[in-house]
Amino acid sequence: MTARIAAASQTPAPEPRAAFISDDAIDILAFAVQSLEKGRAVALATLVEIRGGAARPLGAQMVVRDDGLYCGFVSGGCTEAAVAADAMIALGKGMDRHLRLGEGSPFFDIVLPCGGGITLAIHVLADAAVLRQVLIALDRRTPVCLRYHPGKHSLSLLKGEGASGWDGEWFVRAYRAKPRIVVAGTPLEAGALARVAVAAGYEIVELERGQVPAPDELDADTAVALLFHDVDRELPVLTTALASDAFYIGALGSRRTHTKRCEALLACGQPDSVLARIKAPIGIFDKARDACALAVSVVADIAHARARLEAAVNPNSRRREQVPQIDKM
């Protein structure tokens, strides 16, 4: 009996390994909720400080289970296994902890390729309730934030928009709805765009001929791509898009075509001030001669616009944040 107890105590900890590869916030939080519902102990690791350069922005997250399975990224893939191993220690002790890697870290054998340093807050989740609320909000395309207090080891929900970073002694992790592209146009170009966009992680709404998007389909996390070869056919969708909060509105056609488009919109009563919202010619490079090249050009342009939006909402996402005086392990 004693020998059995000794052998059990010497059982090595599970080897950290990726459950799947994704940096999508919804995938990561859903994995945490599903794991907790299965009775697994789960930790949420959040990037709360950047020293120098970093591959991920403040607020990047991983989820780690007690059996070593993890998902998400807090760096470029070079430190995730080490973070998972440290999170498993936190889970074993049932206590939150902080981990410093790279510059200023006690672990000389873990060097970040970017030459900088990062600090991770590792929180042992008590239950799935608050994460479920975040997922419900994101499913409704409503912005929401999580607030983490290291000293209190507490995680709470904050409704509405915010910026990821420190707010006094609280670290705020802001979430936005999954970016969406509403696309209308000829089947060849629209279909190619939809395939590329889905592969890039976007939600897609394809409009049928003559269909106009509903108001709730054009929120601040939605882009509109019009791929018609006829200005008259695009005007109903374009008019609706210009009245919305869509972060990107692009339309196919040459500069001459765009001049005609603007004239038609002015004739319909659109104010001159809104016409500057239209990206035309659409895409990052002119004269895409085939549907696949056009699709890549448009999705890249939308991704660029989305990155500018996120930088404006969260200007501190890539600069150093001062971590409050807390224990760092």
JOQUI-V386057 format. One record per residue. N is the residue number from 1. SS is DSSP state (helix for helix, strand for strand, loop for the rest). D_LAST is the distance of its C-alpha to the last C-alpha in Angstrom with 2 decimals. Layout:
BEGIN
<<N;SS;D_LAST> <N;SS;D_LAST>>
END
This chain:
BEGIN
<<1;loop;36.46> <2;helix;34.04> <3;helix;33.80> <4;helix;32.96> <5;helix;30.08> <6;helix;28.72> <7;helix;29.10> <8;helix;27.34> <9;helix;24.30> <10;loop;24.13> <11;loop;24.31> <12;loop;21.80> <13;loop;19.43> <14;loop;21.07> <15;loop;20.65> <16;loop;19.13> <17;strand;22.11> <18;strand;23.31> <19;loop;25.57> <20;loop;27.29> <21;loop;26.83> <22;loop;26.80> <23;loop;25.09> <24;loop;27.36> <25;helix;25.71> <26;helix;28.39> <27;helix;27.91> <28;helix;24.16> <29;helix;24.58> <30;helix;27.67> <31;helix;25.85> <32;helix;23.38> <33;helix;26.41> <34;helix;28.42> <35;helix;25.73> <36;helix;25.24> <37;helix;29.04> <38;loop;29.23> <39;loop;27.11> <40;loop;23.92> <41;loop;20.46> <42;strand;18.87> <43;strand;15.67> <44;strand;15.92> <45;strand;13.52> <46;strand;14.51> <47;strand;14.37> <48;strand;13.94> <49;strand;13.98> <50;strand;16.09> <51;strand;16.42> <52;loop;19.80> <53;loop;21.07> <54;loop;19.81> <55;loop;21.70> <56;loop;21.00> <57;loop;21.36> <58;loop;19.08> <59;loop;19.01> <60;loop;19.20> <61;strand;18.12> <62;strand;17.73> <63;strand;18.59> <64;strand;17.47> <65;strand;19.45> <66;loop;19.02> <67;loop;21.63> <68;loop;19.71> <69;strand;21.82> <70;strand;20.33> <71;strand;21.88> <72;strand;21.27> <73;loop;19.82> <74;loop;17.05> <75;loop;18.31> <76;loop;21.54> <77;loop;20.97> <78;loop;19.28> <79;loop;15.65> <80;helix;16.41> <81;helix;16.57> <82;helix;13.12> <83;helix;11.78> <84;helix;14.14> <85;helix;13.03> <86;helix;9.40> <87;helix;11.30> <88;helix;13.58> <89;helix;11.13> <90;helix;10.53> <91;helix;14.31> <92;helix;15.03> <93;helix;13.44> <94;loop;14.74> <95;loop;11.77> <96;loop;10.10> <97;strand;6.44> <98;strand;5.26> <99;strand;5.22> <100;strand;7.01> <101;strand;10.09> <102;strand;13.28> <103;loop;14.20> <104;loop;11.80> <105;loop;9.25> <106;loop;8.75> <107;loop;10.37> <108;loop;13.93> <109;loop;15.57> <110;loop;14.39> <111;loop;16.61> <112;loop;17.69> <113;loop;21.52> <114;loop;21.82> <115;loop;20.21> <116;loop;17.84> <117;strand;14.18> <118;strand;12.55> <119;strand;9.75> <120;strand;9.82> <121;strand;9.95> <122;strand;10.35> <123;strand;13.08> <124;strand;14.94> <125;loop;18.54> <126;loop;20.96> <127;loop;24.01> <128;loop;25.59> <129;helix;27.64> <130;helix;25.95> <131;helix;25.53> <132;helix;29.20> <133;helix;30.17> <134;helix;28.52> <135;helix;30.38> <136;helix;33.60> <137;helix;33.36> <138;helix;32.81> <139;helix;35.66> <140;loop;37.78> <141;loop;36.60> <142;loop;35.25> <143;loop;32.25> <144;strand;29.42> <145;strand;25.85> <146;strand;22.81> <147;strand;20.99> <148;strand;17.44> <149;strand;16.39> <150;loop;12.68> <151;loop;13.92> <152;loop;16.67> <153;loop;14.98> <154;strand;18.32> <155;strand;19.86> <156;strand;23.41> <157;strand;26.21> <158;strand;27.80> <159;strand;31.16> <160;loop;32.51> <161;loop;31.42> <162;loop;28.39> <163;loop;26.11> <164;loop;22.53> <165;strand;20.30> <166;strand;19.14> <167;strand;21.84> <168;loop;20.86> <169;loop;17.94> <170;strand;18.61> <171;strand;17.68> <172;strand;20.93> <173;strand;21.44> <174;strand;25.17> <175;strand;27.26> <176;loop;30.80> <177;loop;33.46> <178;loop;33.84> <179;loop;36.04> <180;strand;39.64> <181;strand;42.73> <182;strand;46.19> <183;strand;48.63> <184;strand;52.42> <185;strand;54.97> <186;loop;56.94> <187;helix;55.74> <188;helix;55.10> <189;helix;52.81> <190;helix;51.16> <191;helix;50.52> <192;helix;48.96> <193;helix;46.69> <194;helix;45.61> <195;helix;44.69> <196;helix;42.62> <197;helix;40.89> <198;helix;39.95> <199;helix;38.53> <200;loop;36.42> <201;loop;35.01> <202;loop;37.44> <203;strand;39.35> <204;strand;43.08> <205;strand;46.13> <206;strand;49.39> <207;loop;52.39> <208;loop;55.76> <209;loop;58.86> <210;loop;59.80> <211;loop;56.65> <212;loop;54.88> <213;loop;51.23> <214;loop;50.59> <215;helix;48.94> <216;helix;45.78> <217;helix;45.38> <218;loop;44.94> <219;loop;41.83> <220;loop;39.54> <221;loop;37.60> <222;strand;40.85> <223;strand;42.72> <224;strand;46.47> <225;strand;48.13> <226;strand;51.94> <227;strand;53.52> <228;loop;57.18> <229;loop;60.09> <230;loop;62.00> <231;helix;61.07> <232;helix;63.09> <233;helix;61.11> <234;helix;57.75> <235;helix;58.84> <236;helix;58.23> <237;helix;54.63> <238;helix;54.05> <239;helix;55.48> <240;helix;53.16> <241;helix;50.11> <242;helix;50.98> <243;loop;51.05> <244;loop;47.56> <245;loop;43.96> <246;loop;43.48> <247;loop;41.17> <248;strand;43.39> <249;strand;47.11> <250;strand;48.69> <251;strand;52.23> <252;loop;53.97> <253;loop;56.87> <254;loop;58.05> <255;helix;58.11> <256;helix;61.74> <257;helix;60.82> <258;helix;58.23> <259;helix;60.92> <260;helix;63.07> <261;helix;60.12> <262;helix;59.57> <263;helix;63.31> <264;helix;63.37> <265;helix;60.46> <266;helix;62.15> <267;helix;65.36> <268;loop;63.51> <269;loop;62.46> <270;loop;58.90> <271;loop;58.04> <272;helix;57.62> <273;helix;54.19> <274;helix;52.53> <275;helix;53.84> <276;helix;51.16> <277;helix;48.63> <278;strand;50.28> <279;strand;48.89> <280;loop;52.05> <281;loop;52.46> <282;loop;49.48> <283;loop;46.73> <284;loop;45.16> <285;loop;48.25> <286;loop;51.93> <287;loop;54.50> <288;loop;52.55> <289;loop;55.54> <290;loop;54.27> <291;helix;52.36> <292;helix;49.29> <293;helix;48.88> <294;helix;49.38> <295;helix;46.73> <296;helix;44.09> <297;helix;45.17> <298;helix;44.96> <299;helix;41.60> <300;helix;40.08> <301;helix;41.67> <302;helix;40.31> <303;helix;36.78> <304;helix;37.11> <305;helix;38.35> <306;helix;35.51> <307;helix;32.94> <308;helix;34.80> <309;helix;34.76> <310;helix;31.00> <311;helix;30.52> <312;helix;32.91> <313;helix;31.24> <314;loop;27.68> <315;loop;28.12> <316;loop;24.45> <317;loop;23.40> <318;loop;22.89> <319;loop;22.25> <320;loop;19.21> <321;loop;17.99> <322;loop;16.48> <323;loop;13.44> <324;loop;14.12> <325;loop;12.47> <326;loop;9.73> <327;loop;6.55> <328;loop;3.77> <329;loop;0.00>>
END
